[in-house]
Amino acid sequence: MSRSPKSKAIVDTARLNGPEKAAVVMLALGEEHQHIWEALDEEEIKEISQAMASLGTVSANVVEELLVEFVSGMSGSGAIMGSFEQTQKLLASFMPPEKVDNLMEEIRGPAGRTMWDKLGNVNEAVLANYLKNEYPQTVAVVLSKIKSDHAARVLTCLPEDFALECVQRMLRMEPVQREILDKIEQTLRVEFMSNLARTSKRDSHELMADIFNNFDRQTESRFIAALEERNRESSERIRALMFVFEDLSKLDPGGVQTLLRAVEKDQLALALKGASDALREMFFSNMSERAAKIMREDMEGMGPVRLKDVDQSQMAMVQVAKDLAAKGEIMLAGSGGDDELIY
């Protein structure tokens, strides 16, 4: 018997069956995560939709408990984890090995028909970080095979003495034997491209960090605290992966100025109302004296502001920063304290 939307609010998870729990989680995640629906089959969508339509009111405590259960469950051993290794193993059960290797190489990316095309789509800092541990002669061969503008950017990222040695090897380089070239390609494919694909995979904690980034401050604190009680390891990983407003302090001056040009002045003023003194000063120091003075006056003229409005402005600025980073216009340092960079 379906539950009437006007019935008493659900305050106990024990009253919910599996499809109803799934319906609550999907409602809580909202339209921004519609890709989760795409992973379900038609019967599952129908079952969850029917449960969703007849849920009625669900208390905030129940929603919170189910979301924490959802996050904890993703870290448990009962989850199914799709990966390159699992996919390759499955394909190998009905495909010739050569075809499997070719297909997996295309799936792993970066996009490109040949190994040299693929290298051309790898960020220069990432490629340089790998090449700096290779022999200068090997690096010279690689740089001679990729586009000149990309090779120039890679050389700039290499240690200067090492880069000069590679340049000298390129100047003296004879035509490379096919066997040597094949060996270099194979090494790049096995040691570099496969590791690149593996490190770029997105695990469940990264997904949840993105979701937590979109919570307001109070909700985020509540969920992190609740998750910490049940699964401290997961809560710490999520916290480390989150990129929050205060992490903008790690931007270099060029990045700050690019972000300032992309953000509405009213939004910036509201966001800075809730920022630390150090972060405010960082933004002010990257403005002209006149612009900083006007911004300070605008902030003072606002008077008291709602925390909710400040949170929304800060979240919007973080999203703008992420969009700029995705386009390669700024560089964001991860909030976990490591030197990992997001490009």
DODO-538697 format. One line per field, with one value per residue (C-alpha): residue in three letters; chain; y, x, z. Coordinates in steps of 0.001 Angstrom, whole numbers. Layout:
N
code <- c(ALA; ...)
unit <- c(A; ...)
y <- c(Y; ...)
x <- c(X; ...)
z <- c(Z; ...)
***
This chain:
343
code <- c(MET; SER; ARG; SER; PRO; LYS; SER; LYS; ALA; ILE; VAL; ASP; THR; ALA; ARG; LEU; ASN; GLY; PRO; GLU; LYS; ALA; ALA; VAL; VAL; MET; LEU; ALA; LEU; GLY; GLU; GLU; HIS; GLN; HIS; ILE; TRP; GLU; ALA; LEU; ASP; GLU; GLU; GLU; ILE; LYS; GLU; ILE; SER; GLN; ALA; MET; ALA; SER; LEU; GLY; THR; VAL; SER; ALA; ASN; VAL; VAL; GLU; GLU; LEU; LEU; VAL; GLU; PHE; VAL; SER; GLY; MET; SER; GLY; SER; GLY; ALA; ILE; MET; GLY; SER; PHE; GLU; GLN; THR; GLN; LYS; LEU; LEU; ALA; SER; PHE; MET; PRO; PRO; GLU; LYS; VAL; ASP; ASN; LEU; MET; GLU; GLU; ILE; ARG; GLY; PRO; ALA; GLY; ARG; THR; MET; TRP; ASP; LYS; LEU; GLY; ASN; VAL; ASN; GLU; ALA; VAL; LEU; ALA; ASN; TYR; LEU; LYS; ASN; GLU; TYR; PRO; GLN; THR; VAL; ALA; VAL; VAL; LEU; SER; LYS; ILE; LYS; SER; ASP; HIS; ALA; ALA; ARG; VAL; LEU; THR; CYS; LEU; PRO; GLU; ASP; PHE; ALA; LEU; GLU; CYS; VAL; GLN; ARG; MET; LEU; ARG; MET; GLU; PRO; VAL; GLN; ARG; GLU; ILE; LEU; ASP; LYS; ILE; GLU; GLN; THR; LEU; ARG; VAL; GLU; PHE; MET; SER; ASN; LEU; ALA; ARG; THR; SER; LYS; ARG; ASP; SER; HIS; GLU; LEU; MET; ALA; ASP; ILE; PHE; ASN; ASN; PHE; ASP; ARG; GLN; THR; GLU; SER; ARG; PHE; ILE; ALA; ALA; LEU; GLU; GLU; ARG; ASN; ARG; GLU; SER; SER; GLU; ARG; ILE; ARG; ALA; LEU; MET; PHE; VAL; PHE; GLU; ASP; LEU; SER; LYS; LEU; ASP; PRO; GLY; GLY; VAL; GLN; THR; LEU; LEU; ARG; ALA; VAL; GLU; LYS; ASP; GLN; LEU; ALA; LEU; ALA; LEU; LYS; GLY; ALA; SER; ASP; ALA; LEU; ARG; GLU; MET; PHE; PHE; SER; ASN; MET; SER; GLU; ARG; ALA; ALA; LYS; ILE; MET; ARG; GLU; ASP; MET; GLU; GLY; MET; GLY; PRO; VAL; ARG; LEU; LYS; ASP; VAL; ASP; GLN; SER; GLN; MET; ALA; MET; VAL; GLN; VAL; ALA; LYS; ASP; LEU; ALA; ALA; LYS; GLY; GLU; ILE; MET; LEU; ALA; GLY; SER; GLY; GLY; ASP; ASP; GLU; LEU; ILE; TYR)
unit <- c(A; A; A; A; A; A; A; A; A; A; A; A; A; A; A; A; A; A; A; A; A; A; A; A; A; A; A; A; A; A; A; A; A; A; A; A; A; A; A; A; A; A; A; A; A; A; A; A; A; A; A; A; A; A; A; A; A; A; A; A; A; A; A; A; A; A; A; A; A; A; A; A; A; A; A; A; A; A; A; A; A; A; A; A; A; A; A; A; A; A; A; A; A; A; A; A; A; A; A; A; A; A; A; A; A; A; A; A; A; A; A; A; A; A; A; A; A; A; A; A; A; A; A; A; A; A; A; A; A; A; A; A; A; A; A; A; A; A; A; A; A; A; A; A; A; A; A; A; A; A; A; A; A; A; A; A; A; A; A; A; A; A; A; A; A; A; A; A; A; A; A; A; A; A; A; A; A; A; A; A; A; A; A; A; A; A; A; A; A; A; A; A; A; A; A; A; A; A; A; A; A; A; A; A; A; A; A; A; A; A; A; A; A; A; A; A; A; A; A; A; A; A; A; A; A; A; A; A; A; A; A; A; A; A; A; A; A; A; A; A; A; A; A; A; A; A; A; A; A; A; A; A; A; A; A; A; A; A; A; A; A; A; A; A; A; A; A; A; A; A; A; A; A; A; A; A; A; A; A; A; A; A; A; A; A; A; A; A; A; A; A; A; A; A; A; A; A; A; A; A; A; A; A; A; A; A; A; A; A; A; A; A; A; A; A; A; A; A; A; A; A; A; A; A; A; A; A; A; A; A; A; A; A; A; A; A; A; A; A; A; A; A; A)
y <- c(0; 3320; 5957; 9148; 12361; 13858; 11106; 11719; 12477; 9474; 9759; 6239; 4549; 1173; 2127; 2336; -537; -640; 1247; 3899; 4434; 4768; 7256; 9436; 9469; 10323; 13152; 14506; 14448; 16319; 16998; 17826; 14132; 12768; 10681; 8212; 7441; 6591; 3712; 2051; -309; 390; -1806; -148; 3331; 2337; 859; 3863; 6340; 4633; 4736; 8391; 9400; 7933; 8883; 11856; 13897; 12506; 14108; 15790; 13264; 10335; 12032; 12674; 9084; 7614; 9851; 8913; 5239; 5813; 7336; 4603; 1914; 3152; 2435; -1071; -4336; -5069; -2363; -3084; -1078; -449; 5; -234; -3508; -5060; -3873; -5269; -8617; -8833; -7918; -10479; -13245; -12900; -10722; -11371; -9827; -7417; -5992; -5655; -3716; -1363; -749; -152; 2293; 4303; 4171; 5261; 8249; 11015; 11081; 10520; 7898; 7422; 7500; 10866; 12285; 11121; 12720; 15978; 15994; 15447; 18548; 19728; 19710; 16122; 14978; 16833; 15258; 11822; 12688; 14270; 10737; 9410; 9512; 12834; 10915; 9332; 12732; 14178; 11508; 12141; 15932; 15556; 13545; 15917; 19355; 22168; 24382; 21501; 20510; 24110; 24074; 20716; 22000; 25023; 22688; 20563; 21394; 23889; 21868; 18744; 20684; 22102; 18605; 17409; 20355; 19457; 15820; 16985; 19146; 16182; 13572; 11091; 9337; 6983; 3265; 1808; -771; 1953; 4066; 1053; 369; 3981; 3879; 623; 2025; 5158; 3049; 670; 2943; 6362; 6251; 3385; 5096; 8384; 6727; 4971; 8144; 10120; 7680; 9168; 7168; 7394; 9715; 12266; 12139; 12654; 15514; 17279; 16733; 17999; 21070; 21976; 21793; 24986; 25302; 24016; 20979; 20138; 20294; 18144; 15417; 15392; 15068; 12292; 10409; 10799; 8828; 5934; 5943; 8229; 7144; 8081; 11421; 12324; 11377; 13424; 16413; 16219; 16057; 18970; 22291; 25067; 28859; 29301; 27114; 30055; 31442; 28990; 30769; 32582; 36351; 35739; 33265; 35703; 38446; 36083; 35044; 38685; 39480; 36552; 37216; 39766; 42560; 42182; 38451; 39043; 41585; 39188; 36241; 38254; 39273; 35720; 35226; 35151; 38369; 36755; 35751; 39203; 40875; 38546; 39634; 43320; 43206; 42017; 44963; 48532; 50781; 52510; 49248; 47812; 50970; 50822; 47108; 47750; 50543; 48315; 45578; 48004; 49424; 45987; 45770; 42330; 39633; 36162; 33252; 31440; 34269; 34371; 30591; 30779; 33523; 31619; 28402; 30316; 31733; 28259; 26978; 29826; 28946; 25282; 26227; 28442; 25618; 23173; 25585; 25829; 29556; 29174; 26481; 25199; 23486; 20592; 21202; 18045; 19818; 17873; 19232; 17625; 20099; 20224; 21396)
x <- c(0; 1537; 2264; 213; 2228; 186; 1093; 3187; 6882; 9228; 11576; 13045; 15125; 13769; 10438; 12092; 12782; 15673; 14019; 12708; 16182; 17558; 14782; 15680; 19379; 18575; 16255; 18921; 21602; 19292; 19318; 23049; 23842; 21439; 24307; 23664; 20270; 22027; 23826; 20513; 18478; 14863; 13388; 15522; 14539; 10874; 11126; 12971; 10652; 7573; 9095; 10042; 6532; 4982; 7597; 5889; 7859; 11182; 12794; 16204; 17685; 16656; 18102; 21368; 21576; 20955; 23529; 26141; 25202; 25585; 29086; 30196; 28825; 30905; 34019; 32896; 34008; 30563; 30783; 31347; 34302; 34640; 38271; 40562; 41963; 38489; 37433; 40587; 40087; 36473; 37364; 40194; 37663; 36221; 38688; 42154; 44906; 46082; 42563; 42125; 45412; 44466; 40984; 42239; 44838; 42046; 39913; 42790; 43621; 44628; 43032; 45240; 45845; 49570; 51634; 53072; 49562; 48658; 51745; 50774; 47596; 49423; 50017; 53615; 54296; 53045; 55117; 58221; 57852; 58120; 60863; 63201; 63992; 64839; 68139; 68692; 68975; 65533; 64053; 65637; 63901; 60533; 60782; 61744; 58564; 56002; 54932; 57461; 55259; 54564; 58255; 59130; 56714; 58076; 61685; 60664; 59354; 62525; 65503; 67627; 70867; 68977; 66959; 70178; 71673; 68534; 68776; 72392; 71401; 68645; 71128; 73495; 70791; 71095; 68052; 66661; 66542; 63030; 63803; 64866; 61814; 59532; 61176; 60677; 57026; 56468; 58086; 55930; 52807; 53510; 55187; 53711; 50337; 48950; 50052; 48603; 45231; 45379; 46142; 43426; 40667; 37977; 37109; 34028; 35726; 36474; 32825; 31692; 34192; 32536; 29111; 30338; 31806; 28271; 26838; 26454; 28916; 26589; 25424; 28999; 30168; 27226; 27883; 31641; 31144; 28564; 30727; 33771; 31989; 31249; 34233; 37100; 39295; 36650; 35897; 39612; 40014; 36964; 38165; 41595; 40041; 37674; 38621; 37143; 37132; 40143; 42197; 42125; 44949; 47229; 46716; 49720; 49340; 48544; 45827; 44303; 44128; 42570; 39962; 39250; 38495; 36066; 34067; 31276; 32302; 29154; 29789; 33425; 32492; 29976; 32401; 35198; 32873; 33248; 36916; 39892; 41919; 44854; 42713; 41087; 44498; 45700; 42825; 43210; 46961; 46228; 43902; 44810; 44834; 41661; 39816; 40773; 39537; 36191; 35834; 36492; 33898; 31345; 31906; 31513; 28359; 26738; 26373; 25477; 24987; 23462; 25911; 23879; 24475; 28204; 28451; 26691; 29030; 32102; 30895; 30237; 33790; 35261; 33277; 34569; 38118; 37581; 36190; 39230; 41544; 39784; 40476; 44129; 43868; 44850; 46495; 44894; 46934; 45172; 43891; 45506; 48824; 50708; 52261; 49604; 48244; 44884; 45097)
z <- c(0; -1098; 1481; 1096; 616; 3447; 5934; 9027; 8390; 8307; 11282; 11385; 8648; 9805; 8186; 4754; 2374; -121; -3004; -576; 888; -2646; -3465; -458; -1418; -5066; -3999; -1647; -4358; -6746; -10477; -10663; -10223; -12825; -14294; -11439; -13010; -16260; -14538; -13553; -15714; -16640; -13905; -11188; -12390; -12312; -8815; -7344; -9121; -7685; -4194; -4675; -5729; -2586; 22; 1562; 4102; 5312; 8360; 8066; 10522; 8316; 5201; 7037; 8325; 4867; 3168; 5753; 5211; 1460; 1829; 4240; 1933; -982; 1083; 2050; 511; -939; -3590; -7268; -8531; -12243; -13257; -16254; -14910; -14492; -17948; -19543; -17807; -19008; -22618; -22605; -21975; -25495; -27485; -28958; -26749; -29475; -29944; -26183; -25887; -28719; -27309; -23767; -25063; -26717; -23567; -21349; -23508; -23747; -27191; -30238; -32899; -32270; -29089; -30156; -30703; -27201; -25664; -27360; -25229; -21934; -19822; -20191; -16417; -16089; -19071; -17839; -14388; -16036; -18536; -15960; -14715; -18203; -20117; -21952; -25250; -24680; -23833; -26988; -29093; -27411; -27814; -31469; -32113; -30542; -31780; -31396; -29201; -26833; -26760; -25852; -22892; -21689; -21853; -19779; -17054; -16924; -14640; -16599; -16780; -17793; -20413; -21946; -22125; -23958; -26393; -27181; -27792; -30148; -32097; -32582; -33121; -35985; -37529; -34864; -35662; -35864; -33139; -30682; -31496; -30976; -27620; -26474; -27579; -25710; -22538; -22730; -23228; -20341; -17793; -18480; -20248; -18158; -14903; -16135; -16728; -13356; -11393; -13188; -12231; -10065; -6971; -4796; -2286; -5024; -6107; -2523; -2006; -4954; -3394; 4; -1715; -2767; 752; 2739; 5622; 8361; 6377; 5392; 9026; 10159; 7582; 8106; 11875; 11484; 8975; 11222; 13951; 11577; 9240; 10235; 7302; 4720; 6381; 6401; 2719; 1732; 3763; 2078; -1413; -918; -2470; -359; -508; 1803; -587; -3016; -853; -2709; -6047; -7498; -8207; -11883; -10902; -8390; -11026; -13587; -11017; -10079; -13732; -13940; -10744; -10301; -7894; -5753; -5428; -4472; -1788; -230; -368; 1271; 4134; 5431; 4506; 6837; 7186; 5350; 2351; 2185; 2161; -577; -2844; -1918; -2626; -6161; -6867; -7614; -4538; -5729; -6483; -3075; -1337; -3160; -2341; 1380; 1394; -363; 2217; 5129; 3549; 3450; 7196; 8640; 5971; 6152; 6439; 3767; 1270; 2057; 1584; -1795; -3021; -1847; -3492; -6727; -6660; -6072; -9070; -11250; -10131; -11009; -14440; -15099; -13993; -16329; -19214; -18166; -17347; -13684; -11574; -8383; -5678; -3957; -451; 899; 1383; -1294; -4462; -6672; -9210; -10952; -14527)
***
